[in-house]
Amino acid sequence: MPRRLVALAPALVLLLTVAQLAVAQWVPGIDRFADKAFGARLIAYPALMLVAPALWWLTVGRRRPRPVAPYGAFTLIMLPFLVDVTGNSLDLYDAVAWWDDLNHFANWILLCAGIGLLTCARVRPAWAVVALVTGLGAILAIGWELGEWFTFIRHGTELSTAYEDTLGDEALGTLGALVAGVLVARRLARDEPRESRS
């Protein structure tokens, strides 16, 4: 894929996410968006999506000569937010019983693969990469569930089923992080020069 298209991918994902959030927040009469804290998401999602590019720019991007930005990793980190909002826009959370479970598993693969590609380039051996990515993913899964509880579950209609759902979501997120850790470890091993393996 041409480098210019890769560089545009994170911006496109951010734009599509914000556009859907804006519709959810400001277009009245769409029932599937009711009581799901889209006002908070309109602020939080873009901010969270920009954390990785901002940290990369502060720690790496200002060096001379300027390194090529890891646009692929940024895109992977941003995609779960787009998938989540699109699932709400298409009413998949209510219409498809298994969507929420698939969403937590697959989104944590994407999110943690992106984080792993950003943070694990110098981590060795491979099992340490897997452990680090899985641990970060587990922490993020717990944090995500705490955020959901605080923003819309504690005063919403899902309180009676929240405990079981939260445990399942945390387990699926951690399993997705484990898969991401294995994928990142394999990618780093493949990209490592042959001479450094010995």
C-alpha positions, 0 to 999 in steps of 0.5 A: 500500500502506498505510504501516503494512503497508510499515512491518511488511514489514522486520520480517516478512522478518526474522522469517521468516528467523530462524524458518527459520534456527532450524529449520535449526540446531536441528531434527535430521535434515534433510539439506539443512541439513547442512554449510552453516554454519547456526549462523554464519548464525543469527548473521550474517544477522539482524545483516547484515539490521539494519545498514541500519536501524541506520545509518539511525537513527544518521545520519538517524532521530534528527533532529527532526522525525523523517523517515519511515523508508525501509521499502521500501529496508530490505525490499529489503536484507533480502529476499535473506537470506530468499530464500537461506534459503528456497531451502535450506528448499525444497532448491532449491539441490540440486533446481534446477540453475540456482537458485544462479545465479538467486539470485545475480543476483536477490538482488543486484538486490534488495540493491543496489536497496535500498542505492542507494535509501538512499545515492544520493538526492543523487548526480548524474548518473544514470551516477554512480548506476549506477557507484556501485551497481554498484561497491558490488554488486561489492564485496559479491559478493566479500565474500559469496564470501569469507564462503562460502569461509571458513564452509563451502567450504574444509572442505566437499565443494564445494572442487573446484568452488569456483573456477568457482562463485565466479567465476560468482557474483561475475559474476552478483552484479555484473551484478545490481548493474548492473541495480539501478543502472539501476533506481535511477537511473531511479527517482531521475530520475522522482522528481526535481522537474521544475524541478531537471532543468533 
